[in-house]
Amino acid sequence: MEWRGENYINQQKEGILYQYFSALLEISTIEELAELLNKFQKTLKCPDEKLIELVRGSFYAAYDLSKGANKLHHVKSYITLSVFNQIQANMSEIFDSYLERIGRLESQNTYTPICGYCR
């Protein structure tokens, strides 16, 4: 494919998202999740918190689950609803632990700068 039209970009994104969702099914530890997020963070150009948010939302399964299982016919699904539910069931604790670990690390690096004049 030599042209750089919208369909080409969408096909690339579709393939990358499919790989991401498929790889999540094989994750069983926080360390594996960190490696996977690092890989796809570079490819999809978004932070790891956003990658977890993508998986936790049902949009890429083309469903709105806020008021029941409403199929979004205008949205292309990248994963099935059953795969989405499987990821949620298997990965929820790992996602929570990972985000908690990130929060602890960020809180350790916080500081209040004080200039020499204010001391």
C-alpha positions as CSV (number, residue, x, y, z in Angstrom):
1,M,0.0,0.0,0.0
2,E,1.6,3.1,-1.2
3,W,-1.0,5.7,-0.6
4,R,-1.6,7.3,2.7
5,G,-5.3,7.8,2.7
6,E,-7.7,7.5,5.7
7,N,-8.5,3.8,4.9
8,Y,-4.8,2.9,5.1
9,I,-4.3,4.6,8.5
10,N,-7.5,3.0,9.8
11,Q,-6.3,-0.5,8.6
12,Q,-3.0,0.1,10.4
13,K,-4.7,1.2,13.6
14,E,-7.2,-1.8,13.4
15,G,-4.3,-4.2,13.1
16,I,-2.4,-2.7,16.0
17,L,-5.5,-2.6,18.3
18,Y,-6.3,-6.2,17.4
19,Q,-2.7,-7.2,18.4
20,Y,-3.0,-5.2,21.6
21,F,-6.3,-6.8,22.7
22,S,-5.1,-10.3,21.7
23,A,-1.9,-9.9,23.7
24,L,-3.9,-8.8,26.7
25,L,-5.5,-12.2,26.8
26,E,-2.1,-13.8,27.4
27,I,-1.1,-11.5,30.3
28,S,-1.0,-12.9,33.9
29,T,1.3,-10.6,35.9
30,I,1.9,-6.9,36.4
31,E,5.4,-7.2,34.9
32,E,4.0,-8.7,31.7
33,L,1.4,-5.9,31.6
34,A,4.1,-3.3,32.0
35,E,6.1,-4.7,29.1
36,L,3.1,-4.9,26.9
37,L,2.0,-1.3,27.7
38,N,5.5,-0.1,27.0
39,K,5.5,-1.7,23.6
40,F,2.1,-0.4,22.6
41,Q,2.6,3.0,24.2
42,K,5.2,3.7,21.5
43,T,3.1,2.2,18.7
44,L,-0.2,3.9,19.5
45,K,1.4,7.1,20.9
46,C,-0.5,7.3,24.1
47,P,0.3,6.9,27.8
48,D,-0.2,3.6,29.6
49,E,-3.1,4.9,31.6
50,K,-4.9,5.7,28.3
51,L,-4.2,2.2,27.0
52,I,-5.8,0.7,30.1
53,E,-8.7,3.1,29.7
54,L,-9.2,1.8,26.1
55,V,-9.5,-1.7,27.3
56,R,-11.8,-0.9,30.2
57,G,-14.3,0.9,28.0
58,S,-16.6,-1.1,25.8
59,F,-16.3,1.3,22.8
60,Y,-13.9,-0.9,20.9
61,A,-16.3,-3.8,21.3
62,A,-18.9,-1.5,19.7
63,Y,-21.2,-1.7,22.8
64,D,-22.5,0.9,25.2
65,L,-22.8,-1.0,28.6
66,S,-23.8,2.0,30.7
67,K,-27.5,1.1,30.4
68,G,-27.4,-2.6,29.4
69,A,-25.8,-4.2,26.4
70,N,-26.6,-1.7,23.6
71,K,-24.9,-2.5,20.3
72,L,-23.4,0.6,18.6
73,H,-24.1,-0.1,15.0
74,H,-22.2,3.0,13.8
75,V,-19.0,1.9,15.5
76,K,-16.6,-0.7,14.0
77,S,-15.9,-3.4,16.6
78,Y,-12.2,-4.4,17.1
79,I,-13.1,-7.2,19.6
80,T,-16.2,-9.2,20.4
81,L,-18.3,-8.5,23.5
82,S,-17.2,-11.9,24.8
83,V,-13.5,-11.1,24.4
84,F,-14.2,-7.7,26.1
85,N,-15.9,-9.5,29.0
86,Q,-13.1,-12.0,29.2
87,I,-10.4,-9.3,29.4
88,Q,-12.4,-7.5,32.1
89,A,-12.8,-10.7,34.2
90,N,-9.2,-11.8,33.9
91,M,-7.4,-8.4,33.9
92,S,-9.3,-6.2,36.3
93,E,-7.2,-6.9,39.3
94,I,-4.0,-6.6,37.3
95,F,-5.0,-3.2,35.9
96,D,-6.0,-2.0,39.4
97,S,-2.6,-3.1,40.9
98,Y,-0.7,-1.6,38.0
99,L,-2.5,1.8,38.3
100,E,-2.0,1.7,42.1
101,R,1.7,1.0,41.6
102,I,2.0,3.9,39.2
103,G,0.2,6.2,41.7
104,R,2.6,5.2,44.5
105,L,5.7,5.8,42.3
106,E,4.3,9.2,41.3
107,S,3.6,10.2,44.9
108,Q,7.2,9.3,45.9
109,N,8.5,11.7,43.3
110,T,6.4,14.7,44.4
111,Y,8.1,17.6,46.1
112,T,7.5,21.2,46.9
113,P,10.1,23.5,45.5
114,I,11.3,26.2,47.8
115,C,13.6,28.9,46.6
116,G,16.6,30.2,48.6
117,Y,14.8,33.5,49.2
118,C,11.7,31.9,50.8
119,R,13.6,29.8,53.3
